[in-house]
Amino acid sequence: MATLGNPKNTIEVLQKYGFNFQKRFGQNFLIDTHVLEKIIRSANVTKDDMVLEIGPGIGTMTQYLCENAREVVAVEIDKNLIPILENDTLSEYDNVTVINEDILKVDIKKLAEEKNNGKPIKVVANLPYYITTPIIMGLFESGVPIENITVMVQKEVADRMQTGPGSKDYGALSLAVQYYAEPYIVANVPANCFMPRPNVGSAVIRLTTHTTPTVDVKDKTLMFKIIRASFNQRRKTLLNGLNNSSELSISKEVIVQAIENINKPASVRGEALTLEEFAALTNEIIALTEE
């Protein structure tokens, strides 16, 4: 069994099975052992861990995970990759389960309970860029105990996840990720580390989940609606963003008063607020509508 972290072995496996890359699945396979090792190290994978891998491809990273983890569950949407994984690249490992399924439809909570007695799992993924946000938010919102998520994403998405107020990259994704986790960019990865080469730069980012929420908010769902509304029309003020939102039904008077109560000017824009300030604004709105 050949290790796959180099181009020659990857090409051999693909040719053997007559595999064609699927654009609709956003497939780009890693062919750089240094990057693979960096991901394993930064995810801090040990023999105590159950790792959920999303999008194993031909099993390049999966081999590394199997060597380092107690158990690996690899979820792959493309049925054409299953024979390669089961009969070839992962056939020598007895600590891996391959599931041919769309990760957005998998009951991850049930998986973690069955395979890890409900203890926190680690997630590693080389995500198709068009679906990065729904997958990451789905993991956070699923209620699954997760220690960290280490993912390869588009470079600009990694920048968005870890940036703060005042930056042009700051937005609803930054706030959502930072509500749940501490983001840290582990490495920037050039296009020549993949086959086929993507048209964009990539980065590995580790999201270490907070054990307790960093902000005190009475209604998390309402807070995220407020955040989305405030970034929907970036050039508008926070007041207009919230007032024009179809997701919210808050009177203009309440919005004006709530903004004043958190000591912000009426002309403030959403991108100037920190996560703590969005939490405070949400709590003010709740208090004012309850009066």
C-alpha positions, 0 to 999 in steps of 0.5 A: 500500500503506497502512501499518497502524500506524493503526486506519483502515488496519487496519479497511480491510484487514480489511473488504476481506478479510472477516476475522474475529478468531479467539479460538482464536488469541488475535488482537490486532493492534497499532494504535500506530505509537509502540509498533511503532517502539519494538519495532524500536528495542529489538530493534536490527534492522539491514540485517545481520539475519534476523528471525523474526517469530511471528504477523505477523497482517495484517503491521503489524509485518512492514512495519516489519521489512521496512524495517529488516532484511535478511530477514524470515521471518514464521510465521502459523498462521491460513490466512485471513491468508495472502492478506492478507499475500501479495497485499496488505500485504507484496506490495511487499517482496521480502525477506520469506517467509511460512510458514503453519504452527504455530511450535511445529512449525517447524524453526527451526534449519534455517531459520536455517541456510538463511536466515542461514548459522547466524548468530544471528537475532533474533526479534520477536513479538506472542504470543498470551498463552495460548501465550507460555511454550511458544513462548519456552521452545521457542526457547531449547531449540531450540539455534537461535543467537538474539541476542535475542527481543523480544516483546509479552506479558501484563504479568504474564508480563513481570513474572514473567520479570524478577523475582527471589527473594522476589517473589510473581511469582517462579517456574519461568518467571523462572528458566528465562528468566534461565538463557538470557537477560537480560530487560528490560521495554521498554514497558508497552502499554495495551489501547487500542493493540490491535484488538480490545482485550485484557482485560489490560495488555501489555508489550514485553520484550526477552530478550538471550541469554547468550553463555555460561551464567551458572551452572555446572550439571552437568545442566541438565535435572535442574536444571529438574526441581528448579526445577519441583518446588520451585514446584509446591507453593508453600507447601511447603518445598523439601525437601517439594517435591522429596521429593513430586515425581513427576519426581524420584527422589532420597532424602530423605536426599540432599535434606536433605544437599544443602540443608545443603551449600548453607548453607540451613536445612531449612525453606527454600522454593524461592522463596527460592533464586536461579538460582545456588543452584539450580545449586549444589543440583543439583550437590550432589545429583549429587555425593551420588548418585554417592558 
